Amino acid sequence: MLSIIQSNLKDTFKSVAAAFFGVQSESTRKRDFSQGKLSQFILVGIICVLVFIATLVAIVSLVIPSTP
């Protein structure tokens, strides 16, 4: 049971990452719409967006030095 949940979550992360970069295949998209859970995609999507924003903030903070 745990391996099924981990596999589904892993597939969800892969699908969201592919969609995030615009390279998701048609067959994967169809599988997601037929087998995926909306709540998982929403949660993983929010997590990915937050990680993306945190990464951008970190990069900008390193490139542009703060003045005292």
C-alpha positions in Angstrom: 0.0 0.0 0.0 2.8 2.4 0.9 4.7 1.7 -2.3 1.5 2.5 -4.3 1.1 5.8 -2.6 4.8 6.7 -3.0 4.6 5.7 -6.7 1.5 7.8 -7.3 3.1 10.8 -5.5 6.3 10.3 -7.5 4.3 10.2 -10.7 2.4 13.3 -9.7 5.6 15.2 -9.0 7.0 14.1 -12.4 3.8 15.1 -14.2 3.7 18.5 -12.4 7.3 19.2 -13.2 6.8 18.2 -16.9 3.8 20.5 -17.1 5.6 23.3 -15.3 8.3 23.3 -18.0 5.8 22.6 -20.8 7.2 19.2 -21.9 4.5 16.8 -20.8 3.5 14.2 -23.3 -0.1 13.7 -24.5 -0.2 10.1 -23.1 0.9 11.3 -19.7 -1.6 14.1 -19.7 -4.4 11.6 -20.6 -3.3 9.2 -17.8 -3.2 12.1 -15.3 -6.7 13.2 -16.1 -8.1 9.6 -16.0 -6.2 8.3 -12.9 -4.8 11.2 -11.0 -6.4 12.8 -8.0 -7.1 16.5 -8.2 -6.0 17.2 -4.6 -2.6 15.6 -5.2 -2.0 17.8 -8.2 -3.1 20.9 -6.4 -0.8 20.2 -3.4 2.2 19.2 -5.5 1.6 22.3 -7.8 1.6 24.6 -4.8 4.7 23.0 -3.4 6.5 23.3 -6.7 5.5 27.0 -7.1 6.7 27.8 -3.6 10.1 26.0 -4.2 10.4 28.0 -7.5 9.7 31.3 -5.8 12.1 30.5 -2.9 14.8 29.6 -5.5 14.3 32.9 -7.3 14.5 34.9 -4.1 17.7 33.1 -3.1 19.3 33.7 -6.4 18.4 37.4 -6.4 19.6 37.7 -2.9 23.0 36.3 -3.8 23.4 38.3 -7.0 22.2 41.7 -5.6 24.0 42.4 -2.3 22.0 44.0 0.4 23.1 47.4 1.6 23.3 48.1 5.4 
